[in-house]
């Protein structure tokens, strides 16, 4: 993982805007995509290693296989599928629903990303000035 990170960051430094100036835009875009993809994979691998380390600590503490929220035993089949599982299926789905609900997206109503509340003031001023002209 360290080698991938160093190679990716090194290629990013070499592929900076100064050296990419003579490069075709499509090539520069492909290189940027490849770098981002490699860093994304690296991040996922680091997350998995962290979860595995935490599972090993739970083994040492004697809490492995016990749901961290409910205290109920995690079914053996789940632990076989995901050895570093921290929650039962029920609690995990509850957490995911809460996370999904907390990620509320605001609607975009214009090219500049302004909502009706933000962009509405200018329109009111314009209509007032039109009314005063009449």
Secondary structure, 3 states (H helix, E strand, C coil): CHHHHHHHHHHHHHCCCCCCCCCCHHHHHHHHHHHHHHHHHHHHHHHHHHHHHHHHHHHHHCCCCECCCCCCECCHHHHHHCCCCCCCHHHHHHHHHHHHHHCCCCCCCCCCCCCHHHHHHHHHHHHHHHHHHC
